[in-house]
Amino acid sequence: MNDVSIPNIIQSIKDDLIQLITIDKQLEKDNNNNNNNNNNNNNNNIKKLTSSFSKIFSRIINNINKFEQDPSPLDNNLPVFISILTDALIPLIRQNSNNYNDNQLFISLSQIYYTFSKIFDWKKLSYYLKVDIHLLNDILNVLKIDSKNYKTWYMKYLLLSWLYTILLSPFKFDHDHLDIKIINLINLEKFNSNKVYQSIVANILAELYYKNKVLILQNNNNNIIIKTKITNNISSIDLLSLNYFWKKIISNINSFENEKFLVENETFIHSSINQIINIIENKNNQIDNVEEFYMIVIKIMPKLFFIELYYENWSSLEDIISWYLLNLNSNFTEFRFCIAHSFQKLINLITKYMESYIAIDLVNQIIDKTIKLIKDNQMISNNNNINIDQLHSQLIIIAELSNFILEYLPTSQLLNIINTVLPITFKFQILNGNTNNSNNTVSLRGNQIKDATNFICWSLIRNKNFKKIIILNGKETKFISLIESLNDNIFINLLMNSLFDKDFIIRKSSNAALQEYLGRINYIYNGFNEIEDHSNHKLSVLILDNFTIMKLIELKFSDINRSYKENLILLYKIFHSNNSSPLFFNKIINWFINYNIFTNLDYQIVKLSIESLRLFIETIKPINHNSDNMISNIIKNVLKDESYLNDPPKGSRLLYLITELNQYLDINRNIVINLYDSIVTSNCHITKTNEDFFKLLSIMKYWNLYTKIPHGIIFDDKMINFLFKEIIGSIQTENSCIWYDEFSELFNQILKILSNDLSLFDNNENIKQNFFKLYHKYMSFNNELVCASLPSLPPKDFFSLFEKYKYSMSCQCKASLIRTLTNDTTTTMFYKLSSTPNDTIFTDMIYEFLDDHTTTDQGDVGRLVREEACILLDKHFNEFQSCIQERFALQLLYLLAEPSEEISLLSLKILQENVIPQFEYHKERHNLNILLLRERFFTRESLESTSFKNEKIKFWQHYAARGGAFHSTDQQITSSIDAFITWYDQTAKSTDNKISIFHELIHSIPSAAIIIIEQNDVERSKIIKTTLLCFNFIIRLISSNVIFDTSNWNGILIKMHNLLIINGSSMLKSTVIKFLPYLVIAYSNANENNADIAFTNSVIDKLFNVVKKYRQKKDTSSILRITLQSLTQIYLEYDDFVRIECLKTLIKSKFSKDNLNVSNYYIHA
């Protein structure tokens, strides 16, 4: 929705509201006329008006919902909208009828009102409702009516809002006990149990109690009963209503009436507060919803605190404060936000009405507890015992109290937050311990802590006192150290988290705080440590210019992969432009390496960071030849501390980093070998986590690097066993590890070198044989990593192994193998295999892949192979000879017709680009494209054959998998059938065309001979499945009134007869029996004027043969039932109800021989 369209949408809402009301009046008039005089024209007019009413109503709702994100443009028009609604509703409310629940306009206008209330606060909306005291009884009358129409809750919502608005008028409503009647009414369960009404009902009760405070004082010694469950008891009050009641008292605390109430009813008030405290302490026994209850408690607590403050009840005040401090560790996230906000209100009350030192002590206590919590748990060392919920609550409280901290606490406490809390919480992570079963990754917690940290920064920076403190310190020598703290602990963390945190929400909230920082605190410490020399302040502290600030703000962060790829390079360019602040970029690199690579618990981010660093050096080194020095120096400093030798997780990160940046680093090889040895000898978990896989990946990178260096590495039996047991054995399938592709690529490269270089086995043939013995073993296990590596072997070995294992190799493994060929950017593997002396082996293999229709209990797993084969062909189609291309093209045509959209679209792409380039594709009608492309394919001038009889038949078998599918979406089936009808109407202009197409379809049904001759059970099952799909497809076409023709109807019937007498598949028999009535229908449609009744009776004869055969056999009731249904269908086609009665007699006689004379069941002309 753009700004230009907003006025038009608003005007449309207004016009549509008026038109909706006008149409309803016309409908009412027409309905009255219709009751007096039933008129067809009038009925049609009512239908049109009803349809228009529905369309306009939907348009109004849709237009209002467009303002959900930003309702402000509607603000000025709300009075007009609500006025239109109320003007139309008032007569409806006053009509004093019991038919409210069926009133379409009443319900529709109420729903429109509710839609407005979803984007505006209900109170704001209710203020625009007309305050007419005379409507009160009418509204109450409507509210009393019970209804089974579920939409009437919209009406009740509107009427309750209106009731609240009227109650705000300056009347007491105590005459004739009206207020008690209202309380009785809205205390009914139908209002209390609906959460939508909750806030409105509570405000109504609060208003009535406030106006007549006697109602809240019970006769039982002034003892209030607080309701924690849904009841209809007038003598009880729910906590939310009590909350709004106290809110009204406190907001007018100085009024005479309120002061009098507080003075005269102190005992009652203390009693009610004590009861609330008791309910809170005995929380789980009496409360319907504990979480919801506590959200209300948080609302009422500051009000109770204020009341106790009014009475100077110090012990109760202490109890309330203690309650806050004891409930900061809730695991309910929303509650933690609410308690922090509520605690801020408490601090404000203490500051305003008590001694400020009490508030200062409380806030200091929160800050000190936070610091202690951080230090005690050493969370930077991944200690998972920290109370993360309590830490989160305390951080939110610090953010909420930022104004108080800056105004009342010393700068030292502010620096404690900046220097001690924020550096830790910005990078907060702990292991969650819950394992993801799909890839054994360990989930992490900490995003809430990071988000709360961003909230603290945002709150502090936006506060005007924050910059004042900085300026005030500018007069002192502390200025530089303060700016350095801000840079190191706020600016750089906000900048880096906004660009490189894995979670988008954190990047977004970091960016919001960063923009505030850049807009308000745009100092930057450049690294010159000249604190004593005031003349050097200008060298040490720079003010970021507007150009730099805009460049930082413009950095894109929504796509995490793109952010890692581009933003480190962009940061370098920003901070090195005009040599403004180059040393600050060192801090960025330090953060990137020391935290994101060496400390971050998310190994996906660790890997992404290392790759980003390599890309950074590759890009920047041509510009700055020393750009790699700072990175090399950081790594060398880490290597000086040999603690990494006893820390495998850190060591694996270091090894991965060194192997990735090897060409840019000058590191002693012995140090790298020692590092590798410490990692390879460390233990892995039995069930591997990302940490373990990353360690194995770093080992693989080490091997890959040093197999390419002369005398770099020797594979002995120990290394070989480690490779297959720890690495290959752990990555059985693609889903075993998130870095499967990286492992596969590395293994392919290592295998390629090992299979061609005996020196890597120390020239020991036995070691090499041991390697390939294990290689064959894991291939027989269908290990995807091993199967995917096959193309890395010399061609002779590749074909030999593939032929050996192809029948036992899973489709997932075959797909991985093909993917290796496709992903080979050098295309060396493909050319090596396709240029073998007998290259038909390779093309035959690809053809088999394209025709892989393997099915298991997982479904059509052959689809994985077909899809990968299509992707490979898409890349290399033109590199085959034309005769081979033609062979592949025909197979692609078949795949084009298949149900898999991915394979179909891939096939279309290849055919369109390489075989039929002039074909015009229409995206919105893919099924019709398939049929049109089929015609173009078989009529190309370049083709030698003119018939393609078998190929056309085979095409229909594949298309039948779309149109005849048993398990598919209605949309796909309908689309396939509709496309055929459109194509058929365009193509079958003559009888010969109709005959030709029908023959192709009938011949697409495999014959009985083909099914019988197939001895392999799996292949036989595939043929029968094809048969069923073809039958189902033709049945759907005939059902859709497609007119077919043939000169050989009896020949088709003979084919059906032969399929019926095959022993075995009952599903096949049932399908043939179901098809026979449709064959009769097709015959009748084709011979409408001169249909021979003899053909129909021949079909009836075949069906009765089935009845005779199965009438007394056990376990054949389904076939008998389907046969009787088919016979009934034929008789209904001919309106022959006499024969249907004969069938009934036959069934009643339990198929006695006396009733089995088939001639009695023939159709007569």
VOROKOL-236479 format. One record per residue (C-alpha): x negated, y, z. Coordinates in steps of 0.25 Angstrom, whole numbers, plus 2048, in hexadecimal, padded with zeros to 3 digits. Layout:
<atoms>
XYZ;...
</atoms>
This chain:
<atoms>
800800800;7FA80D7FC;7FC81B801;80381F7F4;80E8147F5;811817804;81B822802;82281A7F7;82380E801;82981780C;83381D803;83780F7FE;83980A80C;84281680E;84A814801;84B805803;851807811;85C81080C;85F807800;85F7FA80A;86A801812;872806806;8717F7800;8777F280D;8827FB80C;8867F77FE;8847E9802;88E7EB80E;8987F1804;8977E67FA;8987DB804;8A57E2809;8AA7E37FB;8A77D47F9;8AE7D0805;8BB7D77FF;8B97D27F1;8AF7C77ED;8A97CD7E0;89D7C67D8;8977D47D4;8987D87E3;8917CC7E7;8867CE7DD;8847DC7E2;8837D77F0;8787CD7EC;8707D97E5;8717E27F1;86D7D77FA;8617D47F2;85E7E37F1;85F7E4800;8557D9802;84B7DF7F8;84C7ED7FE;84B7E780C;83E7DF809;8387EB802;83A7F480E;8347EA817;8287E880E;8267F780D;8267F981C;81C7EE81E;8127F5814;8107FF81F;80C7F482A;7FD7F8829;7FF80782A;80E80B82E;80A81A82F;81081E821;81D81A826;81D822833;82482F82E;82F827827;83281E833;83D827838;84482782A;843818829;848815837;853820834;858818828;85880B830;86081183C;86A818833;86D80B82D;86D803839;87680C843;88380883B;87F7F983C;87C7FA84A;88980184D;8927F8845;8957EF851;8957E284A;8907D484D;88A7D383F;87D7DB841;8757CE840;87A7CC831;8787DB82D;86E7DB822;86B7E9823;8697E9832;85F7DE832;8587E4826;8567F282C;8527EC839;8487E4832;8437F082B;8427F7839;83A7EB83E;8307EC833;82E7FB836;82B7F7844;8217ED840;8187F883B;81C802845;81D801854;82C7FE857;82D809861;828813857;83380E84D;83E80E858;83C81D85B;84281F84D;84F818850;85B821852;85E823861;86D822862;87281E870;87F81A86A;87880E862;87480886F;8807FF871;8817FB863;8727F7863;8747EF86F;8807E8869;8787E485D;86D7DF866;8777D686E;87A7CE861;8747C185F;8707BC852;86A7B084B;8657B883F;8567B9841;8557C683B;85D7CD845;8517CF84E;84D7DB845;85A7E1849;8587DF858;84A7E4856;84F7F1850;85B7F285A;8527F0866;8487FB861;85480485F;85980186D;84C805873;84C81286B;85A815871;85681287F;84B81C87E;85682787D;85882F88A;863826890;86381C89C;86C812896;87180D8A4;87F8108A2;8888038A2;87B7FC8A5;8777FE896;8687FC899;86A7EF8A0;8737EA895;8677EE88B;85D7E7894;8667DB895;8677DA886;8587DC882;8547D288D;85B7C7885;8527BC880;8557C0871;84D7CD874;8437C987E;83E7BD876;83B7C4869;82D7CA86A;8317D485F;83B7DB869;8327DA875;82C7E8875;8397EF871;8417E787C;8367EA887;8377F9883;8467F9884;8467F3892;83B7FC896;843808891;84F804899;8488018A6;84180E8A5;84E8168A3;85580E8AE;84A8098B8;8548038C1;8557F88B7;8477F48B9;8497F38C8;84F7E68CC;8587E48D9;84F7D98DE;8477E38E7;8427EB8DB;83B7DE8D6;8397DE8C7;8397D18BF;82F7D18B4;8337C88A8;8287BF8A2;8317B689A;83D7B9891;8497BA89A;8577C1899;8557C68A7;8597D58A9;8527D58B7;8457D28B0;83C7DB8A8;8317D789E;8237DC89F;8237E3892;82F7EB896;8297EE8A3;81D7F389C;8257FD894;82C8018A0;8208058A7;81A80C89B;82681589B;8258188AA;81681B8A9;81782489C;82182D8A5;81B82A8B2;81D8398B7;82C8398B4;83483B8C1;83C82E8BE;8308258BC;82982A8C8;8358288D0;83681A8CB;8278178CE;82981D8DC;8368168E0;8328088DA;8248068DE;8277F88E4;82F7F48D8;8237F88CF;8197F18D7;8217E58D7;8227E58C8;8137E78C6;8107DC8D0;81A7D38C9;8137D68BB;8057D38C2;80B7C58C7;8107C28BA;8027C58B4;7FB7BC8BE;8057B08BC;8047B28AD;8077A48A7;81379F8AE;81E7A98AB;81A7AF89E;81F7AC890;8137B1888;8077B4891;7FF7BC886;80B7C5883;80D7C7892;7FF7CB894;8007D5888;80C7DC88F;8047DB89D;7F97E3896;8037EE892;8097EF8A0;7FC7EF8A8;7F87FD8A6;8068028AA;8067FA8B6;7F87FF8B9;7FE80D8B8;80A80A8C1;8008058CC;7F78118CA;80481A8CC;8068138D9;7F78128DC;7F88038DF;7E98018DE;7E97F28E1;7F37F08D5;7EA7F88CC;7DE7F08D0;7E67E38CD;7EA7E88BF;7DB7EC8BC;7D77DE8C0;7E17D88B7;7DB7DF8AB;7CD7DB8AF;7D17CC8B1;7D97CB8A4;7CE7D089A;7CB7C1896;7D87BE88F;7D77B5883;7E37BD87C;7DC7C7873;7E87D1872;7E97D1881;7DA7D5882;7DC7E1879;7E97E5881;7E27E388F;7D67EC88A;7E07F7885;7E87F5892;7DB7F689B;7D8803894;7E5809898;7E28048A6;7D480C8A6;7DB8188A1;7E58188AC;7DA8168B6;7D28218B0;7DE82B8B0;7E58278BE;7DA8218C6;7CB8248C8;7C38238BB;7B881B8C2;7C280F8C3;7C480F8B4;7B58118B2;7B28058BB;7BC7FC8B4;7B67FF8A6;7A87FE8AB;7AC7F08B0;7B17EC8A2;7A57F189B;79B7EA8A5;7A37DD8A5;7A27DD896;7937DF896;7927D48A1;79A7CB899;7917CD88D;7847CC894;7887C089D;78D7B7891;7827BB888;78B7BA87C;7807BD872;77B7AF876;7887A9872;78D7A6880;79B7A287E;79F7A388D;7A37B288B;7B17B688E;7B47BC881;7C27C0884;7BD7C8890;7B27CF888;7BC7D287D;7C67D9887;7BB7E188E;7B57E6880;7C37EA87C;7C57F2889;7B77F9887;7BD7FD879;7CA80287F;7C380988A;7B9810880;7BE81E884;7BD81B893;7AF816891;7AA82288A;7B182C893;7AE8268A1;7A381C8A0;79482089F;78C81F892;784813898;79180B898;79480E88A;78680A886;7887FD88E;7947FA884;78C7FE878;77F7F887C;7837EC883;7917E887F;7927EB871;7857E586B;78A7D7871;7997D886D;7977DD85F;7907D085C;7997C7866;79A7B9861;79D7AC869;79F79E864;7AE79A865;7AB78B866;7B778785D;7B277F851;7B8781843;7BB77383E;7B9776830;7AB77A830;7A677983F;7A4788841;7A478D84F;7AD799850;7A97A6856;7B07B0860;7AC7BF862;7B47C7858;7BD7CD862;7B17D186A;7AB7D885E;7B87DE85B;7B97E4869;7AB7E9867;7AF7F185B;7BB7F6863;7B17FB86D;7A9802863;7B580885B;7BB80D868;7AE81386E;7AA81A860;7B782085E;7B782786C;7B383586B;7AB833878;7A2829872;79B833868;79B83D873;79283487C;789832870;78884186E;78684387D;77A83987D;775840871;76F84B87A;767840881;75C83787D;76682B87E;76C82F871;764827868;76581A871;77481C871;77581D862;76C811861;77680A86A;78180E862;77A80A855;7757FC85A;7817F8862;78D7FE85B;78A80384D;7827F8848;78B7ED84E;7977F4848;7917F683B;78C7E783A;7997E183F;7A17E9836;7997E382A;7957D582F;79E7D0839;7A57C3834;7B27C7839;7B97D2831;7C17D783D;7B47DA844;7AE7E0837;7BA7E9836;7BB7EE845;7AB7F0844;7AD7F8838;7B880183F;7AF80484B;7A3806841;7AB81183A;7AE818847;79F81784A;79A81D83D;7A582883D;7A282C84C;794827850;78C828844;77E82884A;77481E847;76781A84E;75C818843;75281284C;74881C84F;74681B85E;741829862;74A82B86E;740834875;73E83D86A;74B846868;74584B85B;74783D855;75683B858;75983F84A;750834845;75682A84E;76582D84D;76B82F840;77983383D;77F82A832;783833826;791832820;78C82A814;78681F81C;79281E825;79B81D819;792812813;79380A820;7A280C820;7A3807812;79C7FA814;7A67EE811;7A87E481C;7B57DC818;7AE7D1810;7A47CB81A;79C7C480F;79B7D1807;7977D9813;78B7D0816;7877D0808;7877DF806;7887E7813;77A7E4819;7747EA80C;77D7F680C;77A7F981A;76B7F9816;76E80380B;77680C814;76C80D81F;76080E816;76781980D;75E82580E;75681E818;760823822;76081882C;75880C827;754807835;762806839;7647FB82F;7597F3837;7647F2842;76E7EC838;7647E2833;7617DE842;76F7DD845;7727D4838;7667CB83B;7667CA84B;7757C984D;77C7C5840;7717BA83C;76B7B6849;7767B8853;7847B784C;78B7AA850;7927AA842;7897A2839;7917A682D;78D7B5830;77F7B1833;77D7AA825;7847B681F;77B7C0826;76E7B8821;7737B8813;7777C7814;7697CA819;7637C280D;76B7CA803;7677D780A;7597D4808;75B7D07FA;7627DD7F7;75A7E77FF;74C7E27FD;74A7E77EF;74E7F57F5;7467F4801;73B7EA801;73A7EA810;7487E7813;7457D8816;73A7DD821;7447E182B;74C7D382A;73F7CC82A;73A7D3836;7477D083E;7457C183A;7377C183E;73A7C784C;7447BC84E;73A7B184A;7307B7855;73A7B285F;7397A385E;7467A1866;74D79E859;745791859;74E78C865;75B79385F;75F78B853;76B794850;7627A084F;757798848;76179383D;7657A283B;7567A683A;75379A831;75F79E828;75B7AC827;74C7A9824;75079F819;75A7A9813;7507B5813;7437AC811;73E7B4804;73F7C180C;7397BD819;72A7BA81D;72C7B0828;7217A682C;725798826;721791833;72B79983B;736795831;732787832;733787842;74078E841;745783838;740778841;74777E84D;75477E845;75477183E;75176A84C;75C770853;769769856;77676B84E;784768854;78B75B850;79676484B;78F76F844;79377D845;78F78983D;78278B845;77E77D842;78177E833;77A78C832;76E785839;76E77A82E;770784823;76478B828;75C77E827;76177C819;75D78A815;74F78781B;74E77A813;753780806;74978B807;73D78280A;740778800;73D7827F5;7307867FC;72477D7F8;720774804;72C77B80C;73376F812;733760812;740758813;73D74C81C;747741821;74A74A82E;74E756825;75674D81C;75E747827;76075582D;76575A820;76F74E81E;77374C82C;77475A832;777762825;77D75A81A;785751824;78B75D82B;79076381E;799758819;7A3761812;7A476F80D;7AC772819;7A276D823;79A77A823;79D789820;78F789818;79277D810;78E785803;781789809;77D77C80E;781776800;7797807F8;76D77E801;76E76F801;76F76F7F1;7627787F0;75B76F7FA;7607627F3;75C7677E5;74D7697EA;74D75C7F2;7527547E6;7467597DD;73B75A7E7;73574E7EE;72B7577F5;73675C7FE;73774E804;72874E806;7277467F9;72D73A800;7377337F7;73D72B803;74173880A;74773D7FD;74F7307FC;75373180B;75873F807;76173A7FB;76572E803;76C73780D;771740801;7787357FB;77E730808;78473E80B;78973F7FD;7907317FF;79673880C;79C743802;79474E809;79875A801;78A761804;7837557FD;78D7537F2;78C7627EF;77D7617ED;77D7567E2;77B7607D7;76E7647DD;7687577DA;7627547CD;76C7507C2;7697417C2;76B7407D1;7777497D0;77F7407C6;77A7337CC;77F7377DA;78C73D7D5;7907317CD;78C7297DA;7957317E3;7A07387DB;7AB72E7DE;7A872E7ED;7A573D7ED;7B07467F3;7B77517EB;7B275B7F5;7A37567F2;7A57567E3;7AB7657E5;79E7697ED;7957627E2;79C76A7D7;79B7777DF;78C7757E0;78B7767D1;7947827D0;78D78A7DB;77F7877D5;77D7967D1;7717917C9;7797877C1;76D77E7C1;7757727C7;7807737BC;7767747B0;76D7697B6;77975F7B7;7807637AA;7747627A2;7717547A5;76E74A799;77C74479B;78475179E;79174A79D;78F7457AB;7907537B0;79C7577A8;7A374A7AB;7A174D7BA;7A775B7B9;7B37557B1;7B574B7BC;7B47577C6;7BF75E7BE;7C87527BE;7C674E7CD;7D474C7D3;7D07447DF;7DB7457EA;7D97407F8;7E1742805;7DC751804;7E37537F7;7DD7567EA;7CE7577EE;7CB7567DF;7CF7647DE;7C27687E5;7BA7617DA;7C27677CE;7C27757D4;7B27757D5;7B176E7C8;7B977A7C2;7B07847C9;7A477D7C3;7AA77D7B5;7AE78C7B6;79F78F7B8;7997857AD;7A47837A3;79D789797;79078179A;797774795;798770787;7A5773780;7AA764780;7A776378F;7AE771791;7BA76C789;7BB75F792;7BA76879F;7C4772799;7CF767798;7CC7637A6;7CD7717AA;7DB7727A3;7E07677AC;7DA76E7B8;7E177A7B4;7EF7737B5;7EC76E7C3;7F37737D0;7E67787D6;7E67877D3;7D77897D6;7D377E7CC;7DE7837C2;7D97917C2;7CB78D7C1;7CE7847B5;7D678F7AE;7CA7987B0;7C078F7AA;7CA78C79E;7CD79A79C;7BE79F79C;7B9794794;7C378C78C;7CF795789;7CA7A378B;7D67AA785;7E07A478E;7E87AF796;7E97AB7A4;7F57B17AC;7F27AF7BB;8017B07C0;8057A37B7;7F979A7B9;80278D7B6;8067937A9;7F87967A6;7F47887A7;7FF78379D;7FB78E793;7EC78B794;7EF77C792;7F6780784;7EA789781;7E077E785;7E677377C;7E877D770;7DA78276F;7D4783761;7C777D765;7CD77076A;7CC764761;7D775C766;7E5760763;7ED75776C;7E775677A;7F274D77D;7EC74678A;7E675478E;7F375A78E;7FA74F796;7EE7507A0;7F175F7A2;7FF75C7A6;7FB7527B0;7F275D7B6;7FD7687B5;80775E7BB;7FF75F7C8;80476D7C8;81276C7C4;81475E7CA;80D7607D7;8147597E3;80C7627ED;80B7707E8;81177E7EB;81F7807E5;81978D7DE;80E7857D7;81877A7D2;8227847CE;81778D7C7;8127807BF;82077C7BA;82478A7B7;81778C7AF;81A77F7A7;8287837A4;82379179F;81878A796;82277F791;82C78A78D;821791785;81B78477F;82677A77D;82D782772;83177576A;83576776D;828762768;82176B773;82A76677E;82875777A;819759779;81875F787;82275578D;81A74A787;80D75078E;81475179B;81A74379B;80C73D796;8057447A2;80D73A7AB;80372F7AB;8097227A5;80B7157AD;80070E7A5;7F67197AA;7FA7177B9;7FA7087B8;7EC7077B1;7E570F7BC;7E07057C6;7D97107CF;7E27147DA;7DD7227DC;7DE7247CD;7EC71E7CC;7F17277D7;7EC7337CF;7F372F7C3;80072C7CB;7FF73A7D1;7FD7407C3;80A7397BF;81273E7CA;80D74C7C8;81174B7B9;81F7467BC;8217507C7;81D75B7BD;8267577B2;8327557BC;8307647C0;82F7687B2;83C7617AE;8437667BB;83F7747B6;8477727A9;83B7707A0;84176A793;83875F78E;83A756782;83574977C;83873F772;83473377B;83D734787;83D725788;82E724787;82D72D794;83772479B;82F718797;82371F79E;82B7217AA;82F7137AA;82170E7AA;81D7177B5;8297127BD;8257047BD;8167067C1;8146FF7CF;80F7087DA;8117167DC;81F7197E1;81D7287E0;81B7267D1;82871E7D0;82F7287D8;82A7337CF;82E72C7C2;83C72A7C7;83D7387CB;83873C7BD;8437347B5;84F73D7B8;8467497B3;8437417A7;8527407A4;85474F7A7;84875279D;84F749793;85C750795;85675E793;84F75A787;85B753780;86675C786;86F75B77A;86D74C776;868745782;868736781;86E73078E;86772378C;859729790;85F72E79D;86572079F;85871A79C;8527227A8;85D71E7B1;85A70F7AD;84C7117B1;8507177BF;85A70C7C1;84F7027BF;8487087CA;8557077D3;8566F97D0;8476F67D3;8476FD7E0;8556FC7E6;8516F07EF;8426F37F1;83D6F87FE;835705800;83A70A7F3;8467127F8;83F71F7F3;83D71B7E5;84C7167E5;8507237EB;84972B7E0;84F7237D5;85D7257DA;85A7347DB;8547347CC;86172D7C7;86A7377CF;8627427C8;86573D7BA;87373B7BD;87474A7C3;86D74E7B6;8797487AE;88474C7B9;88773D7BA;88D73C7C8;89372F7C4;8857287C4;88172F7D1;88D7287D7;88971B7D1;87B71D7D8;8827207E5;8897137E4;87C70C7E0;8757117ED;88170D7F5;8816FF7F0;8726FE7F4;86F6FC7E5;8776F07E3;8756E97D6;8846EB7D2;8816FA7D2;8746F97CA;8796F97BC;8717047B6;87B7067AA;88570C7B5;87B7177B8;87871C7AA;87C7297A5;88772A79B;889734790;
</atoms>
